[in-house]
């Protein structure tokens, strides 16, 4: 019976983690280029239940056989296996702003922060006071030659990410775009930024067919489907309640057992 408590509790804990991820997805449904989180659970190894009143080995014409056959399995609960980010492409929304960009395809802008380079899909940029292209938080966006200087604010970007000044038609720079071997494990650090780790591998400069297409004057929306997330939330709530009721049933049985034992001994 005690095992039933732990099994139900592990189920409630797993559903709580799923609910947290779903709630965060719904809270960021209007965040530019937000990528939804997905929580994956796995079950603990199951135990085989055998009949206990017929143990031993008996002989047949085909060899030996177990006299205590398996009569079922006993589950031991679940645990969170991983929490990863789904980088499925979001849709595009036109803004008509020259400093807004969307990436059509896999890849990330590179941003310079006080904590090192960070990566983002959110191309909602603006030109700062010093003529440097920055994120809304004030972090400079990096080109292949370093900081991107567009002093006059009049520039255009082609599909390859080449930045050209409209004043004299000169090439300013080219956006630095990177890709990762295992992008799904990038760590979210807030403000639509991601950091790399040992699992994702080192960032690789995207070139050729692996380089995404740039869309100036557009923004990528989040890839969160509100209807799907709401359905998942209902599913999680039902599963949580089922595990909760199983714990309550176990508690009632244990209480009944101890009360009867106490009465008999008294």
C-alpha positions, 0 to 999 in steps of 0.5 A, spaced: 500 500 500 505 504 501 508 503 494 501 506 491 502 512 495 509 513 491 506 511 485 501 516 485 505 522 488 510 521 482 504 521 477 502 528 480 509 531 480 510 529 473 503 532 471 505 538 475 511 539 471 507 538 464 502 543 467 508 548 468 510 548 461 503 548 458 502 555 462 508 558 460 507 556 453 500 560 453 503 566 457 508 567 451 503 565 445 504 573 443 511 573 444 515 574 437 518 567 435 517 564 442 518 556 441 514 552 445 516 547 451 515 540 451 515 535 457 516 528 456 515 523 461 518 516 462 515 510 467 520 507 472 522 499 470 516 495 471 516 489 476 513 482 474 508 479 478 509 471 479 504 466 482 507 465 489 504 458 491 507 454 485 514 456 485 520 451 483 522 448 476 518 442 472 521 438 466 517 437 460 519 434 453 522 441 451 526 442 457 525 445 464 519 450 465 518 455 471 512 453 475 511 460 478 508 463 471 508 471 470 501 473 472 502 481 470 506 487 471 506 492 477 508 499 475 512 504 479 510 510 477 513 516 472 518 521 472 520 527 467 525 524 462 526 531 459 524 538 457 526 540 450 524 546 446 520 545 439 523 549 434 518 548 429 517 554 424 512 559 426 508 564 421 510 570 419 507 577 421 508 583 416 510 589 420 513 594 415 519 596 419 526 596 416 529 593 423 524 587 423 527 581 421 524 574 420 528 567 419 525 562 414 528 556 416 533 553 421 538 558 424 539 563 429 541 571 430 547 572 434 547 577 440 552 580 444 550 580 452 554 581 458 554 574 459 557 572 452 554 570 446 546 569 446 542 566 440 535 568 438 530 567 433 526 574 435 528 579 429 524 585 433 530 589 433 531 597 433 537 602 431 540 605 437 542 612 439 549 610 436 547 607 430 548 600 432 542 595 431 540 592 437 535 588 441 529 591 445 533 589 451 539 593 448 544 588 446 547 589 440 546 584 434 552 581 431 554 581 423 560 577 420 564 583 422 562 585 429 557 590 431 552 592 425 553 600 424 547 603 420 548 610 423 543 613 418 537 608 419 536 607 412 538 600 409 535 594 406 537 587 407 536 581 402 534 574 402 542 572 404 542 577 410 546 582 406 545 589 409 546 595 404 546 602 406 540 606 401 544 612 402 550 610 397 548 603 396 554 600 400 555 594 403 555 595 411 555 588 413 552 581 413 548 578 419 551 572 422 547 566 423 548 560 426 546 553 427 546 547 432 547 540 431 542 539 437 538 545 437 532 542 441 536 542 448 538 550 447 537 553 454 532 559 455 535 565 458 529 570 458 528 575 453 527 570 447 535 568 448 538 562 448 545 559 450 549 553 448 551 547 452 555 541 451 549 537 448 547 542 443 554 542 441 558 549 438 555 554 434 556 553 426 556 558 421 550 557 417 552 558 409 549 555 403 543 551 403 543 551 410 542 559 411 535 561 412 532 566 408 531 573 411 525 577 410 525 584 412 519 588 415 516 581 418 516 578 424 516 570 426 510 569 431 510 564 436 509 556 434 504 555 440 497 553 438 492 555 443 487 550 442 492 544 442 495 547 449 488 548 452 486 541 450 493 538 453 491 542 460 485 539 461 488 532 460 493 534 465 488 536 470 484 530 469 491 525 470 493 529 476 486 528 479 486 521 477 493 520 481 490 524 487 484 520 488 488 514 488 492 516 493 486 518 497 484 511 496 490 508 498 490 512 505 483 510 506 485 503 505 491 504 510 487 507 515 481 502 515 487 496 516 490 500 522 483 501 525 481 494 525 488 491 527 488 496 533 481 494 535 483 486 534 489 487 539 485 492 544 
